[in-house]
Amino acid sequence: MQTIATKMSSEDSDEENEEINFNQINYNKLMYDALSSYQQGDLTEAIKNYNLALDFVNNSSKDISKLSLLKANLGIVLYQNCEYKKGIEMLEEALILIKSQSSKNNEFYLPLLIKILVK
C-alpha cells in the first residue's frame, strides 16, 4: 500500500497576534478527515475529503506546499481507486507545483517528489 503524507502543517505563531488561526484549524480538520477515511479503506470518502481540503486551500491561502501535498495524496488515492487517468493527472499537477516553488528547502519537497516520480 502506498503511504500518504500525514504531516499537518502548523503556521508560525506571532506572539503579538494571539488570534486563533481558524484557517489552519479547518485545514487540519479536513486533512484529518481525509487521512482517517483513507486509513479505514473508504477511498470514495477520502477522495471527497481531499477535494474539500483542496477547495478550502484554493479559496483561502493558496499555499503551494499545502496544495502540492493535497494533490499528491489525492492522486495516490485516485490511483488506488482505479481512477488511473485522474490520479496521474493529479500527481502531475502536484509535481508542477513542487517544481514551481521558489524555495525547494521546504520539508515536503523531496518526499513528495519521490512519491510522485515512483508512481
N, C-alpha and C positions, 0 to 999 in steps of 0.2 A: 504494500500500500504506500502510495506517495505521501510524504509528510507535508503538512501545511504549516506555514509560519504562524506562530501563536503569540508573538510579542505584540502587546498593545502599547502603543506609544504613549508617553506622558510628556506633555509640553512643559518647558521650564516655567516654574512659578516665579512671579515677580513679587518680592516681599512688600513693595509699596501697594500692589494691587491684590487685595485679598478676596476678590470676587471669585466665585466658583465658575470654572470653565465648563459650562453646560455642553458646549460643542464636543469637548473631549469626553465627557461622561456619556453622551449619546453615541459617539463613535465607538467607545469601548463596549458599550452595551450591544450595539449591532455586531461588532466583531465577536463578542462572546456568544451571541445567539447563533451566528453563522458557524462558528467552531463547534459549538455544542451539537448542532444539527448534524454536522459532518461526522463527529465522533460517534453519534448514535446511528449513523448509517442512513440518515434521511437526506439523500443528496438533493432531492427536489426542494426541501425546506432550506437546506444550506445554500442552494443557488438563489432562492428567493431572498434570504437574509444577506448574502453577499451583494446582491443587486441593490437592496435597500441601503446598505452601507456605502456602496459606490455612489448612489444618488445623493446621499447625505453629504459625502465629502465633496462631490461636484458642486453642490449647492451652498456649501459653507466655506471651506478653506481652500479647496483645490490643491491641497498639499500633495506634491509629487510622490513623496515617499509612501504616503498612505494609499494613494491611487495605484501606484505600481504594486504594492503588497496585495491590495484587494484584487486587482486584475490578475495577478499571478495565481492567487489562491482560487479565484473564481474559474480561471482557465483549467486548473487541475481538476476541480470538482466537475466542471462541464465535461471534460475528457473522460473522467471516470464514470460519468452518467451516459456514456456512449454518444455524447454530442461533440464528436471529434472536431468538426469544422469550427464550431463556435469556440471550443476550448483552445484550439490552436490560434484562432484569431485573437482571443483574449490574451494568451501568452505573448503573442507578437506585440500587442498594444502595450503590455507591461514592459517588454524589452525596449520598445521605443521610448517609453517614459524614463526607464532607467538610464538609457544612453543619453537622454536629453538633460539629465541633471547636471547642473554646473559643478556640484561637489560630489564626487564619487566616493567620498570618505564616509558617507553615512552607513549605519550598521546594517541596512537591508541590501545594499548594492550587491555585494559579492554572493551572498546566499541566494538571492532572487535570480541573479544572472545564471548561476549554476543550475538552479531548479528549472529555469526556462530552457536553457540550452540542452539539458539532459532529455527533456521531452522531445 
